Amino acid sequence: MTSKFQELLINLESLGLTKMAAYLPEYVDQINQQQMPFTEAMLALTNAEIDWNQEQQIARIIKRARFPQAKTLKGFDFKFQPSINQKEVLGFQDLAFLEKKENLIFIGSPGVGKTHLAIGIGIEACHQGKRVLFINCHELLLRLRTANEKGTLERCISRYARYELLVIDEIGYLPIGHDEANLFFQLINARYERHSTIITSNSDLSGWVEIFQNPAVTAAILDRLVHHVHVVKITGKSYRLKGVN
């Protein structure tokens, strides 16, 4: 015969209150031993369930953002990269730049930590409930080009434009054709003064005309990106060569 306690556990699990079900035996013992008032125990149980649900929701947001790996600002070795203004970068965690629709551009040689910083800020935005997407520049261009060929470009750009934070990684590793430069401009223009974009690049902004191979389009892209921007230049050594003699 099922006891009332077992029925309660079954009900909690049926309602999806898995954390309450898991912690219930512990709190029931404390209540029975008069070590904790019933109301206090219920408050602790419901808080545990709420915290668990919030953790799961954040985990889903981070998964949907498609980060290639989990990186945090806390895990960044600022001592190895003294050229970085640590206070400025850590200040981006408050997401004030998102509220102001400002962009962030991290510039530096391969391996200096640009992507790490971009991911760290993106993950913090996820923790604060923002809709974020991380995408490699050339994957993004491929998707835009494919949408253009299929006649769905407007819908594709609209989707990318809706993200509260879009992280575009690795601009400059490969040249970008005229048509792709125009598609990239359309996306940046759709996001201009609506949402923030983080970009990492191994090239100074002055060298972007060689990347996009179109001076007019390059000027239009930069005009919108740098109107409200924080540029972080990293001049240190590669983390991948750290400890290599």
ZATOR-320637 format. One record per atom (N, C-alpha, C): residue in one letter; atom name; x, y, z. Coordinates in nm, 3 decimals. Atoms other than C-alpha are relative to their C-alpha. Example, Ala and Ser with C-alpha at 12.3 -4.5 7.8 and 13.67 -1.06 7.14 Angstrom:
% ZATOR-320637
 type atom       x       y       z
    A    N   0.089  -0.119   0.000
    A   CA   1.230  -0.450   0.780
    A    C   0.090   0.120   0.000
    S    N  -0.082  -0.119  -0.006
    S   CA   1.367  -0.106   0.714
    S    C  -0.077   0.109   0.073
***
This chain:
% ZATOR-320637
 type atom       x       y       z
    M    N   0.084  -0.120   0.000
    M   CA   0.000   0.000   0.000
    M    C   0.088   0.125   0.000
    T    N  -0.079  -0.123   0.012
    T   CA   0.135   0.341  -0.098
    T    C  -0.026   0.094   0.117
    S    N   0.014  -0.093  -0.112
    S   CA   0.203   0.574   0.194
    S    C  -0.030   0.140  -0.050
    K    N   0.026  -0.139   0.035
    K   CA   0.100   0.938   0.201
    K    C   0.128   0.069  -0.045
    F    N  -0.129  -0.059   0.038
    F   CA   0.468   1.033   0.180
    F    C   0.036  -0.039  -0.143
    Q    N  -0.029   0.046   0.135
    Q   CA   0.515   0.820  -0.133
    Q    C  -0.093   0.067  -0.103
    E    N   0.095  -0.069   0.089
    E   CA   0.201   0.972  -0.286
    E    C   0.043   0.143  -0.025
    L    N  -0.048  -0.138   0.014
    L   CA   0.341   1.317  -0.219
    L    C   0.118   0.006  -0.095
    L    N  -0.115   0.004   0.091
    L   CA   0.667   1.226  -0.392
    L    C  -0.046  -0.020  -0.144
    I    N   0.052   0.027   0.135
    I   CA   0.476   1.089  -0.691
    I    C  -0.066   0.126  -0.057
    N    N   0.067  -0.123   0.045
    N   CA   0.265   1.408  -0.711
    N    C   0.102   0.107  -0.040
    L    N  -0.103  -0.101   0.030
    L   CA   0.573   1.631  -0.698
    L    C   0.069  -0.032  -0.133
    E    N  -0.066   0.040   0.125
    E   CA   0.740   1.432  -0.976
    E    C  -0.094   0.015  -0.119
    S    N   0.099  -0.017   0.108
    S   CA   0.419   1.435  -1.182
    S    C  -0.013   0.146  -0.041
    L    N   0.008  -0.144   0.026
    L   CA   0.413   1.813  -1.153
    L    C   0.132   0.057  -0.053
    G    N  -0.130  -0.045   0.048
    G   CA   0.778   1.829  -1.265
    G    C   0.082   0.071   0.106
    L    N  -0.071  -0.067  -0.110
    L   CA   0.892   1.952  -0.923
    L    C   0.108  -0.095   0.053
    T    N  -0.098   0.105  -0.028
    T   CA   1.196   1.725  -0.927
    T    C   0.091   0.035   0.118
    K    N  -0.087  -0.038  -0.110
    K   CA   1.412   1.924  -0.686
    K    C  -0.073  -0.006   0.134
    M    N   0.079   0.011  -0.123
    M   CA   1.135   1.947  -0.429
    M    C  -0.011  -0.146   0.042
    A    N   0.010   0.143  -0.029
    A   CA   1.093   1.571  -0.457
    A    C   0.131  -0.055   0.054
    A    N  -0.130   0.050  -0.042
    A   CA   1.465   1.515  -0.416
    A    C   0.036   0.043   0.142
    Y    N  -0.036  -0.053  -0.132
    Y   CA   1.501   1.733  -0.107
    Y    C  -0.105  -0.027   0.108
    L    N   0.109   0.016  -0.095
    L   CA   1.168   1.645   0.054
    L    C   0.034  -0.088   0.120
    P    N  -0.029   0.085  -0.116
    P   CA   1.291   1.353   0.271
    P    C   0.083   0.070   0.108
    E    N  -0.086  -0.072  -0.095
    E   CA   1.558   1.570   0.431
    E    C  -0.081   0.099   0.084
    Y    N   0.076  -0.102  -0.071
    Y   CA   1.315   1.847   0.519
    Y    C  -0.114  -0.060   0.084
    V    N   0.103   0.066  -0.080
    V   CA   1.042   1.611   0.636
    V    C   0.059  -0.048   0.132
    D    N  -0.067   0.044  -0.123
    D   CA   1.290   1.463   0.884
    D    C   0.020   0.117   0.097
    Q    N  -0.024  -0.116  -0.086
    Q   CA   1.375   1.811   1.014
    Q    C  -0.130   0.053   0.060
    I    N   0.132  -0.043  -0.051
    I   CA   1.005   1.899   1.046
    I    C  -0.046  -0.093   0.112
    N    N   0.045   0.098  -0.098
    N   CA   0.927   1.576   1.229
    N    C   0.079   0.009   0.131
    Q    N  -0.083  -0.014  -0.119
    Q   CA   1.217   1.636   1.466
    Q    C  -0.009   0.140   0.060
    Q    N   0.026  -0.137  -0.047
    Q   CA   1.092   1.992   1.517
    Q    C   0.125   0.088  -0.006
    Q    N  -0.120  -0.082   0.021
    Q   CA   1.422   2.132   1.391
    Q    C  -0.027   0.116  -0.095
    M    N   0.032  -0.103   0.097
    M   CA   1.249   2.344   1.129
    M    C  -0.152   0.015  -0.011
    P    N   0.145  -0.021   0.018
    P   CA   0.902   2.503   1.106
    P    C  -0.044  -0.042  -0.140
    F    N   0.052   0.045   0.130
    F   CA   0.680   2.375   0.823
    F    C   0.014   0.108  -0.107
    T    N  -0.005  -0.109   0.098
    T   CA   0.664   2.716   0.652
    T    C   0.143   0.023  -0.049
    E    N  -0.140  -0.019   0.038
    E   CA   1.042   2.753   0.656
    E    C   0.048  -0.112  -0.092
    A    N  -0.038   0.114   0.084
    A   CA   1.085   2.406   0.510
    A    C  -0.059   0.013  -0.140
    M    N   0.064  -0.017   0.131
    M   CA   0.836   2.476   0.230
    M    C   0.066   0.112  -0.078
    L    N  -0.069  -0.110   0.067
    L   CA   1.011   2.803   0.155
    L    C   0.132  -0.048  -0.057
    A    N  -0.129   0.053   0.047
    A   CA   1.346   2.623   0.128
    A    C  -0.021  -0.092  -0.119
    L    N   0.029   0.093   0.110
    L   CA   1.194   2.354  -0.096
    L    C  -0.038   0.074  -0.128
    T    N   0.043  -0.074   0.120
    T   CA   1.027   2.601  -0.331
    T    C   0.115   0.084  -0.055
    N    N  -0.117  -0.075   0.047
    N   CA   1.344   2.814  -0.347
    N    C   0.095  -0.090  -0.078
    A    N  -0.086   0.096   0.070
    A   CA   1.543   2.505  -0.445
    A    C  -0.055  -0.031  -0.139
    E    N   0.062   0.027   0.130
    E   CA   1.294   2.433  -0.724
    E    C   0.014   0.118  -0.094
    I    N  -0.012  -0.121   0.082
    I   CA   1.299   2.793  -0.848
    I    C   0.143   0.016  -0.050
    D    N  -0.141  -0.012   0.039
    D   CA   1.681   2.800  -0.847
    D    C   0.034  -0.101  -0.109
    W    N  -0.026   0.104   0.099
    W   CA   1.691   2.472  -1.040
    W    C  -0.061   0.037  -0.136
    N    N   0.065  -0.040   0.126
    N   CA   1.444   2.598  -1.300
    N    C   0.076   0.113  -0.068
    Q    N  -0.077  -0.110   0.057
    Q   CA   1.645   2.916  -1.347
    Q    C   0.131  -0.050  -0.061
    E    N  -0.124   0.058   0.053
    E   CA   1.966   2.715  -1.391
    E    C  -0.025  -0.073  -0.132
    Q    N   0.034   0.073   0.121
    Q   CA   1.798   2.495  -1.649
    Q    C  -0.034   0.095  -0.115
    Q    N   0.035  -0.098   0.103
    Q   CA   1.659   2.796  -1.835
    Q    C   0.125   0.066  -0.057
    I    N  -0.126  -0.061   0.045
    I   CA   2.003   2.960  -1.849
    I    C   0.079  -0.099  -0.085
    A    N  -0.071   0.102   0.076
    A   CA   2.154   2.632  -1.969
    A    C  -0.058  -0.013  -0.141
    R    N   0.063   0.008   0.133
    R   CA   1.900   2.622  -2.253
    R    C   0.035   0.122  -0.085
    I    N  -0.036  -0.123   0.073
    I   CA   1.974   2.985  -2.348
    I    C   0.142  -0.009  -0.052
    I    N  -0.141   0.015   0.040
    I   CA   2.348   2.912  -2.355
    I    C   0.013  -0.101  -0.113
    K    N  -0.006   0.101   0.105
    K   CA   2.294   2.600  -2.565
    K    C  -0.047   0.056  -0.134
    R    N   0.054  -0.058   0.124
    R   CA   2.084   2.791  -2.818
    R    C   0.095   0.104  -0.061
    A    N  -0.095  -0.103   0.049
    A   CA   2.360   3.056  -2.844
    A    C   0.111  -0.061  -0.085
    R    N  -0.095   0.074   0.085
    R   CA   2.586   2.789  -3.003
    R    C   0.145   0.045   0.019
    F    N  -0.140  -0.029  -0.026
    F   CA   2.911   2.885  -2.835
    F    C   0.083  -0.125  -0.030
    P    N  -0.082   0.118   0.032
    P   CA   3.193   2.658  -2.958
    P    C   0.056  -0.067   0.125
    Q    N  -0.046   0.053  -0.128
    Q   CA   3.309   2.613  -2.598
    Q    C  -0.040   0.097   0.111
    A    N   0.037  -0.085  -0.112
    A   CA   3.234   2.746  -2.252
    A    C   0.122   0.076   0.050
    K    N  -0.108  -0.086  -0.046
    K   CA   3.459   3.040  -2.166
    K    C  -0.061   0.112   0.084
    T    N   0.049  -0.109  -0.085
    T   CA   3.416   3.295  -1.887
    T    C   0.107   0.107   0.013
    L    N  -0.097  -0.107  -0.024
    L   CA   3.578   3.629  -1.817
    L    C   0.082  -0.031   0.125
    K    N  -0.072   0.038  -0.121
    K   CA   3.670   3.491  -1.476
    K    C   0.119  -0.090  -0.033
    G    N  -0.107   0.092   0.037
    G   CA   3.882   3.230  -1.651
    G    C   0.104   0.060  -0.094
    F    N  -0.096  -0.064   0.092
    F   CA   4.070   3.482  -1.868
    F    C   0.123   0.047   0.077
    D    N  -0.126  -0.038  -0.064
    D   CA   4.437   3.540  -1.780
    D    C   0.040   0.141  -0.045
    F    N  -0.031  -0.138   0.036
    F   CA   4.458   3.919  -1.791
    F    C   0.147   0.034   0.022
    K    N  -0.142  -0.027  -0.025
    K   CA   4.812   3.909  -1.651
    K    C   0.086  -0.038  -0.121
    F    N  -0.074   0.042   0.119
    F   CA   4.925   3.730  -1.967
    F    C  -0.018   0.100  -0.115
    Q    N   0.028  -0.100   0.104
    Q   CA   4.771   4.008  -2.178
    Q    C  -0.012   0.138   0.065
    P    N   0.005  -0.129  -0.071
    P   CA   4.866   4.335  -2.001
    P    C  -0.045   0.116  -0.087
    S    N   0.046  -0.109   0.087
    S   CA   4.770   4.542  -2.307
    S    C  -0.149   0.026   0.016
    I    N   0.145  -0.012  -0.015
    I   CA   4.404   4.483  -2.218
    I    C  -0.032   0.081   0.125
    N    N   0.052  -0.073  -0.114
    N   CA   4.225   4.728  -1.991
    N    C  -0.099  -0.092   0.071
    Q    N   0.081   0.099  -0.068
    Q   CA   4.092   4.468  -1.748
    Q    C  -0.128   0.060   0.056
    K    N   0.117  -0.065  -0.059
    K   CA   3.856   4.709  -1.574
    K    C  -0.105   0.027  -0.108
    E    N   0.094  -0.028   0.109
    E   CA   3.700   4.810  -1.907
    E    C  -0.071  -0.126  -0.045
    V    N   0.058   0.125   0.051
    V   CA   3.649   4.453  -2.026
    V    C  -0.095  -0.062   0.102
    L    N   0.087   0.055  -0.103
    L   CA   3.507   4.331  -1.694
    L    C  -0.126   0.085   0.016
    G    N   0.116  -0.089  -0.008
    G   CA   3.277   4.633  -1.700
    G    C  -0.108  -0.034  -0.101
    F    N   0.100   0.037   0.100
    F   CA   3.106   4.492  -2.009
    F    C  -0.100  -0.102   0.056
    Q    N   0.090   0.100  -0.059
    Q   CA   2.951   4.228  -1.780
    Q    C  -0.131   0.060   0.048
    D    N   0.126  -0.061  -0.046
    D   CA   2.693   4.480  -1.661
    D    C  -0.099   0.020  -0.116
    L    N   0.082  -0.007   0.122
    L   CA   2.561   4.483  -2.021
    L    C  -0.057   0.139  -0.028
    A    N   0.045  -0.136   0.031
    A   CA   2.522   4.860  -2.024
    A    C   0.014   0.028  -0.150
    F    N  -0.019  -0.021   0.143
    F   CA   2.655   4.848  -2.381
    F    C  -0.118  -0.054  -0.080
    L    N   0.120   0.051   0.067
    L   CA   2.352   4.638  -2.476
    L    C  -0.115   0.098   0.009
    E    N   0.107  -0.096  -0.019
    E   CA   2.114   4.891  -2.331
    E    C   0.020   0.122  -0.090
    K    N  -0.032  -0.117   0.082
    K   CA   2.292   5.165  -2.528
    K    C   0.012  -0.035  -0.149
    K    N  -0.012   0.049   0.139
    K   CA   2.295   4.952  -2.849
    K    C   0.141   0.025  -0.056
    E    N  -0.139  -0.018   0.041
    E   CA   2.675   4.977  -2.859
    E    C   0.060  -0.132  -0.045
    N    N  -0.069   0.119   0.049
    N   CA   2.907   4.734  -3.036
    N    C   0.136  -0.015   0.067
    L    N  -0.135   0.027  -0.049
    L   CA   3.230   4.569  -2.919
    L    C   0.079  -0.065  -0.112
    I    N  -0.088   0.060   0.100
    I   CA   3.520   4.492  -3.151
    I    C   0.132  -0.035   0.067
    F    N  -0.127   0.047  -0.055
    F   CA   3.815   4.282  -3.034
    F    C   0.095  -0.026  -0.116
    I    N  -0.096   0.009   0.108
    I   CA   4.121   4.313  -3.256
    I    C   0.133  -0.052   0.055
    G    N  -0.129   0.051  -0.041
    G   CA   4.443   4.116  -3.231
    G    C   0.041  -0.120  -0.082
    S    N  -0.052   0.115   0.073
    S   CA   4.661   3.842  -3.373
    S    C  -0.068  -0.129   0.046
    P    N   0.060   0.128  -0.041
    P   CA   4.545   3.478  -3.363
    P    C   0.054  -0.046   0.136
    G    N  -0.040   0.061  -0.126
    G   CA   4.548   3.322  -3.018
    G    C   0.013   0.092   0.119
    V    N  -0.021  -0.094  -0.112
    V   CA   4.552   3.638  -2.804
    V    C  -0.120   0.005   0.096
    G    N   0.113   0.006  -0.092
    G   CA   4.210   3.570  -2.649
    G    C  -0.123   0.077  -0.043
    K    N   0.116  -0.077   0.048
    K   CA   3.966   3.767  -2.865
    K    C  -0.130  -0.080   0.014
    T    N   0.120   0.083  -0.002
    T   CA   3.719   3.481  -2.897
    T    C  -0.039  -0.034   0.144
    H    N   0.027   0.029  -0.141
    H   CA   3.752   3.393  -2.527
    H    C  -0.078   0.115   0.063
    L    N   0.068  -0.117  -0.058
    L   CA   3.652   3.747  -2.428
    L    C  -0.141   0.015  -0.057
    A    N   0.131  -0.012   0.064
    A   CA   3.366   3.754  -2.679
    A    C  -0.098  -0.104   0.056
    I    N   0.085   0.106  -0.056
    I   CA   3.231   3.420  -2.552
    I    C  -0.036   0.032   0.145
    G    N   0.024  -0.031  -0.141
    G   CA   3.271   3.529  -2.189
    G    C  -0.108   0.104   0.019
    I    N   0.103  -0.104  -0.008
    I   CA   3.063   3.841  -2.244
    I    C  -0.134  -0.055  -0.049
    G    N   0.123   0.060   0.050
    G   CA   2.811   3.644  -2.448
    G    C  -0.067  -0.091   0.101
    I    N   0.055   0.089  -0.101
    I   CA   2.768   3.384  -2.175
    I    C  -0.059   0.080   0.116
    E    N   0.055  -0.086  -0.105
    E   CA   2.718   3.659  -1.917
    E    C  -0.135   0.056  -0.045
    A    N   0.128  -0.049   0.052
    A   CA   2.444   3.802  -2.141
    A    C  -0.107  -0.109   0.009
    C    N   0.094   0.112  -0.013
    C   CA   2.283   3.456  -2.146
    C    C  -0.047  -0.014   0.145
    H    N   0.036   0.012  -0.142
    H   CA   2.292   3.446  -1.765
    H    C  -0.099   0.110   0.039
    Q    N   0.094  -0.108  -0.029
    Q   CA   2.101   3.773  -1.770
    Q    C  -0.124  -0.007  -0.089
    G    N   0.124   0.026   0.074
    G   CA   1.836   3.626  -1.998
    G    C  -0.007   0.060  -0.139
    K    N   0.000  -0.061   0.133
    K   CA   1.942   3.790  -2.324
    K    C   0.006  -0.108  -0.108
    R    N  -0.003   0.093   0.114
    R   CA   1.893   3.621  -2.660
    R    C   0.129   0.024  -0.078
    V    N  -0.135  -0.015   0.054
    V   CA   2.243   3.559  -2.795
    V    C   0.025  -0.107  -0.106
    L    N  -0.047   0.100   0.097
    L   CA   2.396   3.387  -3.099
    L    C   0.146   0.025  -0.029
    F    N  -0.141  -0.004   0.039
    F   CA   2.761   3.309  -3.165
    F    C   0.012  -0.069  -0.135
    I    N  -0.016   0.061   0.133
    I   CA   2.859   3.244  -3.527
    I    C   0.131   0.045  -0.063
    N    N  -0.120  -0.033   0.074
    N   CA   3.178   3.230  -3.730
    N    C  -0.036   0.085  -0.121
    C    N   0.030  -0.094   0.109
    C   CA   3.197   3.506  -3.992
    C    C  -0.032  -0.072  -0.131
    H    N   0.020   0.063   0.131
    H   CA   3.224   3.274  -4.290
    H    C  -0.116  -0.098  -0.001
    E    N   0.125   0.076  -0.008
    E   CA   2.948   3.046  -4.167
    E    C  -0.118   0.094  -0.019
    L    N   0.106  -0.100   0.014
    L   CA   2.732   3.356  -4.139
    L    C  -0.015   0.041  -0.146
    L    N   0.006  -0.041   0.142
    L   CA   2.822   3.466  -4.493
    L    C  -0.057  -0.111  -0.087
    L    N   0.054   0.114   0.075
    L   CA   2.748   3.118  -4.625
    L    C  -0.152  -0.007   0.016
    R    N   0.145   0.005  -0.024
    R   CA   2.404   3.126  -4.463
    R    C  -0.072   0.115  -0.070
    L    N   0.061  -0.114   0.068
    L   CA   2.332   3.472  -4.600
    L    C  -0.002  -0.022  -0.151
    R    N  -0.007   0.024   0.144
    R   CA   2.446   3.374  -4.949
    R    C  -0.102  -0.106  -0.042
    T    N   0.096   0.106   0.030
    T   CA   2.238   3.055  -4.942
    T    C  -0.143   0.053   0.004
    A    N   0.134  -0.059  -0.010
    A   CA   1.932   3.249  -4.827
    A    C  -0.029   0.090  -0.118
    N    N   0.017  -0.089   0.115
    N   CA   1.987   3.502  -5.104
    N    C  -0.032  -0.080  -0.126
    E    N   0.022   0.084   0.118
    E   CA   2.002   3.226  -5.365
    E    C  -0.139  -0.065   0.003
    K    N   0.132   0.063  -0.014
    K   CA   1.682   3.072  -5.227
    K    C  -0.114   0.101   0.003
    G    N   0.103  -0.103  -0.004
    G   CA   1.500   3.404  -5.218
    G    C  -0.056   0.025   0.138
    T    N   0.048  -0.017  -0.139
    T   CA   1.470   3.404  -4.838
    T    C   0.091   0.094   0.079
    L    N  -0.098  -0.086  -0.067
    L   CA   1.731   3.670  -4.761
    L    C  -0.065   0.092   0.104
    E    N   0.066  -0.094  -0.092
    E   CA   1.489   3.915  -4.599
    E    C  -0.036  -0.069   0.131
    R    N   0.036   0.075  -0.120
    R   CA   1.364   3.650  -4.359
    R    C   0.124  -0.039   0.080
    C    N  -0.125   0.040  -0.066
    C   CA   1.720   3.534  -4.283
    C    C   0.060   0.118   0.076
    I    N  -0.057  -0.119  -0.065
    I   CA   1.846   3.885  -4.207
    I    C  -0.086   0.042   0.118
    S    N   0.091  -0.037  -0.108
    S   CA   1.538   3.955  -3.997
    S    C   0.024  -0.088   0.122
    R    N  -0.025   0.092  -0.111
    R   CA   1.614   3.646  -3.787
    R    C   0.128   0.039   0.074
    Y    N  -0.127  -0.037  -0.064
    Y   CA   1.976   3.747  -3.725
    Y    C  -0.008   0.138   0.064
    A    N   0.012  -0.136  -0.054
    A   CA   1.874   4.106  -3.662
    A    C  -0.072   0.004   0.133
    R    N   0.080   0.000  -0.123
    R   CA   1.645   4.005  -3.375
    R    C   0.081  -0.037   0.124
    Y    N  -0.079   0.037  -0.118
    Y   CA   1.920   3.869  -3.150
    Y    C   0.044   0.125   0.075
    E    N  -0.041  -0.115  -0.081
    E   CA   1.987   4.105  -2.862
    E    C   0.151   0.017  -0.001
    L    N  -0.145  -0.006   0.015
    L   CA   2.354   4.017  -2.895
    L    C   0.042  -0.103  -0.104
    L    N  -0.053   0.088   0.104
    L   CA   2.515   3.873  -3.208
    L    C   0.152   0.006   0.007
    V    N  -0.146   0.007  -0.006
    V   CA   2.877   3.757  -3.178
    V    C   0.050  -0.059  -0.132
    I    N  -0.053   0.043   0.130
    I   CA   3.054   3.736  -3.516
    I    C   0.151  -0.018   0.015
    D    N  -0.139   0.035  -0.028
    D   CA   3.389   3.560  -3.487
    D    C   0.084  -0.010  -0.128
    E    N  -0.104   0.022   0.101
    E   CA   3.699   3.578  -3.707
    E    C  -0.026   0.071  -0.132
    I    N   0.000  -0.079   0.124
    I   CA   3.647   3.856  -3.958
    I    C   0.145   0.023  -0.041
    G    N  -0.133  -0.031   0.051
    G   CA   3.957   3.880  -4.172
    G    C   0.089  -0.119  -0.027
    Y    N  -0.083   0.117   0.025
    Y   CA   4.085   3.524  -4.188
    Y    C  -0.004  -0.042  -0.147
    L    N   0.013   0.027   0.143
    L   CA   3.959   3.489  -4.544
    L    C  -0.060   0.123  -0.068
    P    N   0.059  -0.115   0.070
    P   CA   3.879   3.753  -4.807
    P    C  -0.148  -0.022  -0.024
    I    N   0.145   0.005   0.018
    I   CA   3.513   3.838  -4.861
    I    C  -0.034   0.064  -0.134
    G    N   0.035  -0.050   0.133
    G   CA   3.370   3.879  -5.211
    G    C  -0.098   0.116   0.005
    H    N   0.087  -0.118   0.008
    H   CA   3.169   4.181  -5.330
    H    C  -0.143  -0.032   0.041
    D    N   0.139   0.035  -0.030
    D   CA   2.834   4.004  -5.310
    D    C  -0.017  -0.029   0.149
    E    N   0.009   0.031  -0.143
    E   CA   2.904   3.871  -4.962
    E    C   0.015   0.125   0.085
    A    N  -0.016  -0.127  -0.072
    A   CA   3.021   4.216  -4.850
    A    C  -0.132   0.076   0.005
    N    N   0.131  -0.067   0.004
    N   CA   2.687   4.358  -4.961
    N    C  -0.100  -0.067   0.094
    L    N   0.090   0.072  -0.089
    L   CA   2.499   4.086  -4.771
    L    C   0.035   0.031   0.146
    F    N  -0.044  -0.032  -0.136
    F   CA   2.706   4.153  -4.459
    F    C  -0.044   0.141   0.039
    F    N   0.045  -0.137  -0.026
    F   CA   2.629   4.524  -4.487
    F    C  -0.149   0.003   0.032
    Q    N   0.144   0.000  -0.024
    Q   CA   2.257   4.452  -4.505
    Q    C  -0.033  -0.048   0.142
    L    N   0.022   0.049  -0.136
    L   CA   2.277   4.255  -4.180
    L    C   0.039   0.105   0.104
    I    N  -0.047  -0.103  -0.094
    I   CA   2.481   4.521  -3.999
    I    C  -0.095   0.118   0.000
    N    N   0.094  -0.112   0.010
    N   CA   2.244   4.786  -4.126
    N    C  -0.132  -0.032   0.072
    A    N   0.124   0.040  -0.066
    A   CA   1.944   4.587  -3.998
    A    C   0.013   0.002   0.152
    R    N  -0.023   0.000  -0.144
    R   CA   2.101   4.570  -3.651
    R    C   0.037   0.139   0.052
    Y    N  -0.051  -0.132  -0.038
    Y   CA   2.223   4.932  -3.648
    Y    C  -0.097   0.074   0.093
    E    N   0.075  -0.073  -0.102
    E   CA   2.102   5.116  -3.335
    E    C  -0.126  -0.075   0.047
    R    N   0.109   0.084  -0.051
    R   CA   1.863   4.827  -3.262
    R    C   0.055  -0.100   0.103
    H    N  -0.061   0.098  -0.090
    H   CA   2.088   4.564  -3.106
    H    C   0.152   0.007  -0.013
    S    N  -0.145  -0.004  -0.005
    S   CA   2.454   4.517  -3.015
    S    C   0.062  -0.121  -0.071
    T    N  -0.075   0.105   0.068
    T   CA   2.711   4.315  -3.208
    T    C   0.142  -0.002   0.055
    I    N  -0.141   0.016  -0.037
    I   CA   3.045   4.177  -3.090
    I    C   0.071  -0.063  -0.119
    I    N  -0.078   0.050   0.114
    I   CA   3.308   4.120  -3.358
    I    C   0.143  -0.025   0.045
    T    N  -0.143   0.023  -0.019
    T   CA   3.651   3.961  -3.337
    T    C   0.067   0.001  -0.137
    S    N  -0.070  -0.010   0.127
    S   CA   3.908   4.030  -3.607
    S    C   0.150   0.000   0.024
    N    N  -0.146  -0.003  -0.009
    N   CA   4.278   3.975  -3.666
    N    C   0.058   0.118  -0.078
    S    N  -0.044  -0.114   0.081
    S   CA   4.291   4.294  -3.872
    S    C  -0.051   0.130   0.059
    D    N   0.044  -0.134  -0.039
    D   CA   4.281   4.661  -3.774
    D    C  -0.112   0.045  -0.092
    L    N   0.112  -0.048   0.080
    L   CA   3.975   4.845  -3.897
    L    C   0.047   0.063  -0.131
    S    N  -0.054  -0.061   0.121
    S   CA   4.193   5.029  -4.147
    S    C   0.029  -0.103  -0.109
    G    N  -0.029   0.105   0.097
    G   CA   4.265   4.693  -4.312
    G    C  -0.124  -0.072  -0.050
    W    N   0.122   0.070   0.040
    W   CA   3.903   4.592  -4.356
    W    C  -0.035   0.020  -0.147
    V    N   0.028  -0.022   0.143
    V   CA   3.888   4.741  -4.705
    V    C   0.062  -0.112  -0.083
    E    N  -0.063   0.112   0.071
    E   CA   4.124   4.462  -4.814
    E    C  -0.079  -0.129   0.023
    I    N   0.079   0.120  -0.031
    I   CA   3.905   4.201  -4.645
    I    C  -0.128  -0.002  -0.084
    F    N   0.128  -0.006   0.070
    F   CA   3.577   4.317  -4.799
    F    C   0.015   0.033  -0.149
    Q    N  -0.033  -0.022   0.142
    Q   CA   3.742   4.418  -5.130
    Q    C  -0.098   0.093  -0.070
    N    N   0.095  -0.095   0.056
    N   CA   3.493   4.697  -5.177
    N    C   0.000   0.124   0.089
    P    N  -0.016  -0.118  -0.086
    P   CA   3.582   5.043  -5.041
    P    C  -0.131   0.064   0.042
    A    N   0.127  -0.066  -0.033
    A   CA   3.229   5.182  -5.057
    A    C  -0.079  -0.079   0.104
    V    N   0.075   0.084  -0.094
    V   CA   3.066   4.888  -4.879
    V    C   0.074  -0.006   0.133
    T    N  -0.079   0.003  -0.124
    T   CA   3.351   4.872  -4.626
    T    C  -0.027   0.126   0.082
    A    N   0.025  -0.127  -0.069
    A   CA   3.299   5.240  -4.543
    A    C  -0.139   0.000   0.063
    A    N   0.137   0.004  -0.053
    A   CA   2.924   5.182  -4.499
    A    C  -0.011  -0.093   0.120
    I    N   0.000   0.094  -0.113
    I   CA   2.983   4.880  -4.271
    I    C   0.063   0.064   0.122
    L    N  -0.071  -0.062  -0.112
    L   CA   3.235   5.065  -4.056
    L    C  -0.077   0.118   0.057
    D    N   0.077  -0.117  -0.044
    D   CA   3.016   5.375  -4.042
    D    C  -0.105  -0.042   0.104
    R    N   0.105   0.047  -0.091
    R   CA   2.741   5.174  -3.871
    R    C   0.056  -0.072   0.122
    L    N  -0.057   0.073  -0.111
    L   CA   2.964   4.957  -3.657
    L    C   0.068   0.091   0.103
    V    N  -0.082  -0.081  -0.092
    V   CA   3.186   5.229  -3.511
    V    C  -0.072   0.125   0.050
    H    N   0.074  -0.116  -0.049
    H   CA   2.917   5.492  -3.457
    H    C  -0.016  -0.008   0.152
    H    N   0.008   0.024  -0.145
    H   CA   2.862   5.340  -3.110
    H    C   0.083  -0.126   0.027
    V    N  -0.087   0.117  -0.008
    V   CA   3.158   5.113  -3.039
    V    C   0.106   0.014   0.109
    H    N  -0.119   0.010  -0.086
    H   CA   3.421   5.003  -2.791
    H    C   0.097  -0.093  -0.074
    V    N  -0.101   0.080   0.069
    V   CA   3.736   4.880  -2.967
    V    C   0.107  -0.041   0.101
    V    N  -0.102   0.053  -0.091
    V   CA   3.968   4.656  -2.765
    V    C   0.109  -0.064  -0.085
    K    N  -0.113   0.053   0.077
    K   CA   4.309   4.601  -2.925
    K    C   0.091  -0.079   0.094
    I    N  -0.085   0.088  -0.080
    I   CA   4.517   4.312  -2.791
    I    C   0.132  -0.019  -0.075
    T    N  -0.130   0.003   0.068
    T   CA   4.887   4.329  -2.871
    T    C   0.095  -0.104   0.060
    G    N  -0.085   0.098  -0.067
    G   CA   5.015   4.039  -2.659
    G    C   0.030  -0.122  -0.084
    K    N  -0.038   0.124   0.067
    K   CA   5.142   3.693  -2.743
    K    C  -0.117  -0.098  -0.002
    S    N   0.104   0.101   0.012
    S   CA   4.936   3.391  -2.837
    S    C  -0.003  -0.090   0.122
    Y    N   0.016   0.095  -0.110
    Y   CA   4.795   3.180  -2.556
    Y    C   0.044  -0.140  -0.043
    R    N  -0.033   0.133   0.048
    R   CA   4.858   2.878  -2.775
    R    C   0.151  -0.026   0.005
    L    N  -0.146   0.014  -0.008
    L   CA   5.232   2.947  -2.758
    L    C   0.050   0.022   0.142
    K    N  -0.037  -0.022  -0.139
    K   CA   5.224   3.008  -2.383
    K    C   0.078  -0.121   0.054
    G    N  -0.083   0.106  -0.054
    G   CA   5.502   2.808  -2.221
    G    C   0.087  -0.069  -0.102
    V    N  -0.084   0.060   0.105
    V   CA   5.661   2.722  -2.556
    V    C   0.127   0.083  -0.015
    N    N  -0.128  -0.072   0.012
    N   CA   6.030   2.813  -2.574
    N    C   0.043   0.007  -0.146
***
